[in-house]
Amino acid sequence: MTEQGRKGVIRSLGELPQGIEPKADLWPQIEAQIAGRAQAAPAETTPVSRAASGTRLRWLAAAAMVGCVAVGVWIGHSVPLGGAAAPPLATAGHPGAGALQTAWVADPRYQRQHAELMRSLGDQVAALPPASRAKVMASLTTIREAKHNLEEGLGKDPGNALLQELLVNTYQDEMRVLTDVREASDAGKGI
Amino acid sequence: MQKTYRMLPAVIALLASAVVRGSDTTGNFEQEVAADAKGTVEISSTSGTIDVTGSDKAAVSVKAQLGPEVDHVEVKSSGNHTVVHVILKPHGSGIFNWGHDETHLRVQVPKDSELDVSGVSANVTSSGVLGAQRLRSVSGDVTADTGPNDIEVKSVSGNVKVRGHGQPARLRLNTVSGDIELKHAAGELETSTVSGQVSAELDPARAFHARSTSGDITFEGRLARGADVDAQSVNGDLKVHAASEDGFQYELQTLSGDITDCFDAKAERSGEYGPGHKLDGTRGGGSAHVRLKTMSGDLNLCDR
């Protein structure tokens, strides 16, 4: 390094300049822009537009919640626990579940599978060993009651993520049980 | 002479048939076939018991005491696949006459075999088998020893009992109403039940995923570094008592139940207005994750 170069090297923080002035004062331009926005703002915050904005936000929140549930169901469908069949999206439409629940889009594949399994449930349960019949029916009642309680809870608190997650999982569990019962009755006939 | 050779297969078949039919008259059956040491053995029987044991012998050996509804026992080995099927009489009342046809089947298989056992009301027992196992029964209990390979056990109303030997394996245990008990296991467990009780010991555990509707779930053991514990129940209580190699992060939530722990952390309300309590935090290094969620059950977490 040359002597001239060494002079240009800063060796301590104290050698740094205390302030660097801009070539031009930018503040007047910024101030004018802020003032311009402030004049335009009152028109956007009238009571009517605030209400519209609130409604829009509520719809957006509702849509986001439906989206979350749909994603949860889709994930559950893609990675079933214990070989469970397709989980649901639509609910039984429990009156306490609230209007939002009716907006849940039904997955036609789930509805078809569920309806099919429920239709043949009587025959399948009848084909089970007596020791199993009562226990299976009791378990299905347990699931039905759990769904009812969860839907009731969601009716009171539609945004409760814990209840939403448990409800989706309970639907999956119901499908798993129905599928297991079908496999079990088929096993009895096959042997 | 040529005629004698031509007749030989028929004579052998007749003799084999005579042996089997001779066994039927006494209710006892016995047959052994050569089998691949690492092949698959498929066994099915409706009721009574199915006991399977692993051995060093490259053969599948079947001994059975047959019930009155049994037509015959099919034992076949082809390539690396051996089947043992207890076939009921075609027009008998056997299929729906659950529990009255007491067939006791004892099958010895090569210890490294893959095992696929299916019963209806039969109690299934497996021990000394090191290969992967798939055991199913509708109302019968299933009891099994695990080796280092995967095991999948499913029962509708029967209880499931699995005992490990500390070797890491992947386990899937499912029932509808039966209880599930796992002891001395290691590795990963995925388990679900509607109303049965789940009790699992894993040391160390890499993953524990459990779900129930009304049954209680208990996990005891040690968490490996980065382990994942996720248990959920609608109405059941959840209890996790797990030491860990490098601590864990925890997230507990219940709507109407209580949350307790052994390290004096205090649960707080989930929201300002709604019901529910939650407990979040970290123990030690926090490399493992514990998530416990229930609607009305109680939650209990301990790190020892």
Chai-1 contact restraints between the chains, C-beta under 6 A:
chainA,res_idxA,chainB,res_idxB,connection_type,confidence,min_distance_angstrom,max_distance_angstrom,comment,restraint_id
A,L81,B,S192,contact,1.0,0.0,6.0,A-B,restraint_1
A,G82,B,N174,contact,1.0,0.0,6.0,A-B,restraint_2
A,G82,B,S192,contact,1.0,0.0,6.0,A-B,restraint_3
A,P129,B,W98,contact,1.0,0.0,6.0,A-B,restraint_4
A,P129,B,S121,contact,1.0,0.0,6.0,A-B,restraint_5
A,P129,B,S139,contact,1.0,0.0,6.0,A-B,restraint_6
A,A131,B,S139,contact,1.0,0.0,6.0,A-B,restraint_7
A,S132,B,V138,contact,1.0,0.0,6.0,A-B,restraint_8
A,S132,B,S139,contact,1.0,0.0,6.0,A-B,restraint_9
A,S132,B,V156,contact,1.0,0.0,6.0,A-B,restraint_10
A,S132,B,S157,contact,1.0,0.0,6.0,A-B,restraint_11
A,K135,B,S157,contact,1.0,0.0,6.0,A-B,restraint_12
A,K135,B,S177,contact,1.0,0.0,6.0,A-B,restraint_13
A,V136,B,V176,contact,1.0,0.0,6.0,A-B,restraint_14
A,S139,B,V176,contact,1.0,0.0,6.0,A-B,restraint_15
A,S139,B,S177,contact,1.0,0.0,6.0,A-B,restraint_16
A,S139,B,V194,contact,1.0,0.0,6.0,A-B,restraint_17
A,S139,B,S195,contact,1.0,0.0,6.0,A-B,restraint_18
A,T142,B,V194,contact,1.0,0.0,6.0,A-B,restraint_19
A,T142,B,S195,contact,1.0,0.0,6.0,A-B,restraint_20
A,T142,B,T213,contact,1.0,0.0,6.0,A-B,restraint_21
A,T142,B,S214,contact,1.0,0.0,6.0,A-B,restraint_22
A,I143,B,T213,contact,1.0,0.0,6.0,A-B,restraint_23
A,A146,B,T213,contact,1.0,0.0,6.0,A-B,restraint_24
A,A146,B,V234,contact,1.0,0.0,6.0,A-B,restraint_25
A,D157,B,G274,contact,1.0,0.0,6.0,A-B,restraint_26
A,L162,B,Q253,contact,1.0,0.0,6.0,A-B,restraint_27
A,L162,B,K293,contact,1.0,0.0,6.0,A-B,restraint_28
A,L166,B,V234,contact,1.0,0.0,6.0,A-B,restraint_29
A,L166,B,M295,contact,1.0,0.0,6.0,A-B,restraint_30
A,T170,B,V234,contact,1.0,0.0,6.0,A-B,restraint_31
A,D173,B,T213,contact,1.0,0.0,6.0,A-B,restraint_32
A,V177,B,V176,contact,1.0,0.0,6.0,A-B,restraint_33
A,D180,B,V156,contact,1.0,0.0,6.0,A-B,restraint_34
A,A184,B,V138,contact,1.0,0.0,6.0,A-B,restraint_35
A,A184,B,V156,contact,1.0,0.0,6.0,A-B,restraint_36
A,A187,B,S118,contact,1.0,0.0,6.0,A-B,restraint_37
A,A187,B,V120,contact,1.0,0.0,6.0,A-B,restraint_38
A,G188,B,V120,contact,1.0,0.0,6.0,A-B,restraint_39
A,I191,B,S44,contact,1.0,0.0,6.0,A-B,restraint_40
A,I191,B,T46,contact,1.0,0.0,6.0,A-B,restraint_41
